[in-house]
C-alpha cells in the first residue's frame, strides 16, 4: 500500500505542563471542522452517524459538550499522573489533578465511586504502581527539550480529510532505549478486560508518530488502567507491529469515504441501539 500520507505528519507538543491538564485541549474547535476526524470522532461515527453529524453541527455553531463527572474524573487522574511522571513530586501532581476538575467539587457518581477525592486517590496510588511495574521506563525528552507528554499529531490523508491523534505519554527504557506509549485509562469494572484494548485502532495510530521518531519495527503500548471500584491500577501491555499502520490507514480512509457518502446524499442514519448507552440517554435523543 502507498504510505505517502505519512510524509504529511505534523507533530504538536504541549508548551507547558505546569498546572495544565487534558481538559485544556482545544477539542471543540477541532470538532467544528467538517473535514477533520479523530479517534473519538470515529468512535461516534461507528456508534451512530446521526450523532456524529449533530456533534459536528453543534461545535460549528459554537456549542460545546458539557463537562460531566466521567470526563472530569478522567481529566483529573490523567493530569495528575502525567505531572508526576514529569516532576516526580506528588504534591504538585495532586494540585495539578485538582485544577483539572472543572465541575462542582461535590459532583459524583456513587455507583462507580467517581468523585474528586477518589480521583486524587488514584493519583496518590500511581507512584507505587509505576515503581512496581514500569520502573525501567521514564518519560522521553524530545529534541526540543520538552517532555513527551500530551502530544498531538495530524495526518493529511490527501483525500480532503485530516486526521488528528493524541498520545498521553511516550516512555523510553532507561537501559535499552526502546520507546513505548503509555495510555492512562479509568474503568468502573473491578477487573480490566484485555479484549477492550487489545485491538484498539487508537494504538495502531501511534505507529505513525513513532515512525517519525525512527523506532524499530515494533513498539509497546502500556495501558495503565485504574479501577474506580477496586481502587487499584492494572497494567495491560501490548506489542504492536509497525507494519499495522497500513491496516490503520485503510481503516481511516474507509471511514472518510463513508462520511463523504453521508454528506453527498445528505443523510446520516440513526442507530437506535446507541440512543441509550453508558447508563444515560444520548444528549440528542428526541431531536
C-alpha positions as CSV (number, residue, x, y, z in Angstrom):
1,X,0.0,0.0,0.0
2,X,1.1,3.6,-0.7
3,X,2.1,5.1,2.7
4,X,2.9,8.6,1.3
5,X,0.3,10.1,3.5
6,X,2.7,9.6,6.4
7,X,5.0,12.1,4.9
8,X,2.5,14.8,5.8
9,X,2.5,14.2,9.6
10,X,2.6,17.2,11.8
11,X,3.6,16.9,15.5
12,X,2.2,19.3,18.1
13,X,3.7,19.4,21.6
14,X,2.1,21.0,24.7
15,X,4.0,24.1,25.6
16,X,3.9,23.9,29.4
17,X,2.8,21.2,31.7
18,X,2.6,23.4,34.8
19,X,-1.0,23.2,36.0
20,X,-2.1,22.0,32.6
21,X,-4.5,19.1,32.0
22,X,-6.1,17.0,29.4
23,X,-9.1,19.3,29.9
24,X,-7.2,22.1,28.2
25,X,-7.2,20.6,24.7
26,X,-9.0,22.8,22.1
27,X,-11.1,19.9,21.1
28,X,-14.4,21.7,20.3
29,X,-12.7,23.8,17.6
30,X,-11.3,20.6,16.1
31,X,-14.7,19.0,16.0
32,X,-16.2,22.0,14.3
33,X,-14.3,21.5,11.1
34,X,-16.1,19.3,8.5
35,X,-13.0,17.7,7.1
36,X,-11.3,16.6,10.4
37,X,-11.6,13.3,12.2
38,X,-10.0,11.8,15.3
39,X,-10.2,8.5,17.2
40,X,-13.1,9.7,19.4
41,X,-15.0,11.3,16.4
42,X,-14.8,8.0,14.5
43,X,-16.0,6.1,17.6
44,X,-19.0,8.4,17.5
45,X,-19.4,7.7,13.8
46,X,-19.3,4.0,14.3
47,X,-21.9,4.1,17.1
48,X,-24.3,6.5,15.3
49,X,-23.7,8.5,12.2
50,X,-26.6,10.8,13.1
51,X,-24.9,11.7,16.4
52,X,-21.7,12.3,14.6
53,X,-23.4,14.8,12.4
54,X,-25.1,16.6,15.3
55,X,-21.9,16.8,17.3
56,X,-20.2,18.4,14.4
57,X,-23.1,20.8,13.8
58,X,-23.1,21.8,17.5
59,X,-19.4,22.5,17.5
60,X,-19.7,24.5,14.2
61,X,-22.4,26.6,15.8
62,X,-20.2,27.5,18.8
63,X,-21.8,25.0,21.2
64,X,-19.8,22.7,23.4
65,X,-20.2,19.3,25.1
66,X,-21.0,19.8,28.8
67,X,-18.4,18.5,31.2
68,X,-19.7,15.6,33.3
69,X,-18.4,13.5,36.2
70,X,-16.9,10.9,33.8
71,X,-14.9,13.5,31.9
72,X,-13.8,15.4,35.0
73,X,-12.7,12.2,36.7
74,X,-10.6,11.1,33.7
75,X,-9.1,14.5,33.2
76,X,-8.1,14.7,36.9
77,X,-6.5,11.3,37.0
78,X,-4.7,11.9,33.7
79,X,-3.4,15.3,34.6
80,X,-2.1,14.1,38.0
81,X,-0.4,11.1,36.6
82,X,1.2,12.9,33.8
83,X,2.5,15.6,36.1
84,X,4.0,13.1,38.5
85,X,5.8,11.3,35.6
86,X,7.5,14.6,34.7
87,X,8.1,16.2,38.1
88,X,8.2,13.2,40.5
89,X,6.5,15.5,43.0
90,X,3.3,14.0,44.3
91,X,2.1,17.3,45.9
92,X,2.4,19.2,42.6
93,X,0.8,16.2,40.8
94,X,-2.2,16.3,43.2
95,X,-2.6,20.0,42.8
96,X,-2.4,19.6,39.0
97,X,-5.2,17.0,39.1
98,X,-7.3,19.1,41.4
99,X,-7.1,22.0,38.9
100,X,-8.4,19.7,36.1
101,X,-11.7,19.1,37.9
102,X,-13.9,21.7,36.1
103,X,-17.3,20.9,37.6
104,X,-18.7,21.4,41.2
105,X,-16.4,19.7,43.7
106,X,-19.2,17.7,45.2
107,X,-20.4,16.2,41.9
108,X,-20.2,12.4,41.9
109,X,-21.4,9.1,40.5
110,X,-21.9,6.9,43.6
111,X,-22.2,3.6,41.8
112,X,-18.8,3.8,40.2
113,X,-17.3,5.8,43.1
114,X,-16.3,8.7,40.8
115,X,-15.6,11.7,43.0
116,X,-12.9,14.3,43.0
117,X,-11.4,12.8,46.1
118,X,-11.3,9.3,44.7
119,X,-9.7,10.7,41.5
120,X,-7.0,12.2,43.7
121,X,-6.6,8.9,45.5
122,X,-5.9,7.3,42.1
123,X,-3.1,9.9,41.6
124,X,-1.7,9.1,45.0
125,X,-1.7,5.4,44.2
126,X,0.1,5.8,40.9
127,X,3.7,6.3,42.0
128,X,3.9,2.9,43.8
129,X,2.2,1.2,40.9
130,X,4.7,2.8,38.4
131,X,7.7,1.8,40.6
132,X,6.4,-1.8,40.8
133,X,5.7,-2.4,37.0
134,X,7.3,0.4,35.0
135,X,10.4,1.4,37.0
136,X,12.7,0.7,34.0
137,X,10.8,3.4,32.0
138,X,10.9,7.2,32.1
139,X,9.4,10.0,30.1
140,X,11.1,10.6,26.8
141,X,12.6,14.0,26.3
142,X,12.1,15.3,22.8
143,X,14.9,17.0,20.7
144,X,13.4,20.4,21.6
145,X,13.9,19.7,25.3
146,X,10.2,19.2,26.1
147,X,8.9,16.0,27.8
148,X,6.8,13.7,25.5
149,X,3.6,14.4,27.3
150,X,0.2,15.4,25.8
151,X,1.4,15.0,22.2
152,X,-0.9,15.6,19.3
153,X,-0.2,14.9,15.6
154,X,-2.1,15.2,12.4
155,X,-2.0,13.2,9.2
156,X,-3.1,14.7,5.9
157,X,-4.8,11.8,4.1
158,X,-4.8,13.7,0.8
159,X,-8.5,12.8,0.3
160,X,-9.9,16.1,1.7
161,X,-9.6,15.0,5.3
162,X,-7.0,15.5,8.1
163,X,-6.9,13.0,11.0
164,X,-5.8,14.2,14.4
165,X,-4.3,11.8,17.1
166,X,-3.4,12.3,20.7
167,X,-0.8,10.5,22.8
168,X,-0.7,10.7,26.6
169,X,2.9,9.8,27.2
170,X,5.9,8.4,25.3
171,X,8.3,6.5,27.5
172,X,11.9,5.4,27.0
173,X,13.5,2.4,28.5
174,X,16.4,3.5,30.7
175,X,18.5,0.5,29.7
176,X,17.6,-0.5,26.1
177,X,16.4,3.0,24.9
178,X,13.3,1.3,23.4
179,X,10.3,3.6,23.1
180,X,6.8,2.8,24.3
181,X,3.4,4.6,24.5
182,X,1.6,4.9,27.8
183,X,-2.2,5.4,27.8
184,X,-3.9,6.2,31.1
185,X,-7.4,4.9,31.4
186,X,-10.1,4.5,34.1
187,X,-12.9,2.0,34.3
188,X,-15.8,1.3,36.6
189,X,-15.2,-2.5,36.4
190,X,-13.4,-4.4,39.1
191,X,-11.4,-6.4,36.6
192,X,-9.9,-4.9,33.5
193,X,-10.9,-6.7,30.2
194,X,-7.9,-7.2,27.9
195,X,-10.1,-7.5,24.8
196,X,-11.4,-4.0,25.4
197,X,-7.9,-2.6,24.5
198,X,-6.1,-5.3,22.5
199,X,-7.2,-4.3,19.0
200,X,-7.9,-0.6,19.6
201,X,-7.3,1.4,16.4
202,X,-6.0,4.2,18.7
203,X,-3.0,2.1,19.5
204,X,-2.3,1.4,15.8
205,X,-2.2,5.1,15.0
206,X,0.8,5.5,17.3
207,X,2.9,3.7,14.7
208,X,2.6,6.9,12.6
209,X,4.2,9.1,15.3
210,X,6.8,6.6,16.4
211,X,7.9,6.1,12.8
212,X,8.8,9.8,12.8
213,X,10.9,9.2,15.8
214,X,12.7,6.4,14.0
215,X,11.9,3.4,16.2
216,X,12.2,-0.3,15.2
217,X,9.5,-2.3,13.5
218,X,7.6,-3.0,16.8
219,X,6.7,-1.0,19.8
220,X,5.0,-1.4,23.2
221,X,1.7,0.2,24.3
222,X,1.1,0.2,28.0
223,X,-2.5,0.7,29.1
224,X,-2.4,1.8,32.7
225,X,-6.0,1.3,33.8
226,X,-7.4,2.4,37.2
227,X,-10.5,0.6,38.5
228,X,-12.7,3.1,40.3
229,X,-14.4,0.2,42.2
230,X,-11.4,-1.8,43.3
231,X,-9.3,1.4,43.6
232,X,-6.2,-0.3,42.1
233,X,-4.1,0.3,39.0
234,X,-3.5,-2.5,36.5
235,X,-1.1,-2.8,33.6
236,X,-2.1,-4.2,30.2
237,X,1.0,-4.3,27.9
238,X,0.6,-4.9,24.1
239,X,3.3,-5.3,21.4
240,X,2.3,-3.6,18.2
241,X,4.0,-4.2,14.8
242,X,4.8,-1.0,12.9
243,X,3.5,-2.6,9.7
244,X,0.0,-2.5,11.1
245,X,0.0,1.2,10.2
246,X,-1.1,0.2,6.7
247,X,-4.2,-1.5,8.2
248,X,-5.0,1.6,10.2
249,X,-4.6,3.9,7.2
250,X,-7.0,1.8,5.1
251,X,-9.5,1.7,8.0
252,X,-9.5,5.5,8.4
253,X,-9.8,6.0,4.6
254,X,-12.9,3.8,4.6
255,X,-14.4,5.9,7.4
256,X,-13.6,9.1,5.4
257,X,-15.4,7.5,2.4
258,X,-18.4,6.8,4.5
259,X,-18.6,10.3,5.8
260,X,-18.3,11.7,2.2
261,X,-21.2,9.4,1.1
262,X,-23.4,10.6,4.0
263,X,-22.6,14.2,3.1
264,X,-23.3,13.7,-0.6
265,X,-26.7,12.1,0.0
266,X,-27.5,14.5,2.9
267,X,-28.4,11.6,5.2
268,X,-26.7,10.5,8.4
269,X,-28.7,7.4,9.6
270,X,-29.6,6.9,13.3
271,X,-28.5,3.8,15.2
272,X,-31.3,3.2,17.8
273,X,-29.2,0.8,19.8
274,X,-26.9,3.8,20.7
275,X,-29.7,6.1,22.0
276,X,-29.0,4.8,25.5
277,X,-25.5,3.8,26.4
278,X,-23.3,4.1,29.5
279,X,-26.4,4.3,31.6
280,X,-27.5,7.6,30.0
281,X,-29.6,8.9,27.1
282,X,-27.9,10.4,24.1
283,X,-27.9,14.1,24.5
284,X,-29.7,14.4,21.1
285,X,-32.4,11.9,21.9
286,X,-35.8,13.2,20.7
287,X,-34.4,15.8,18.3
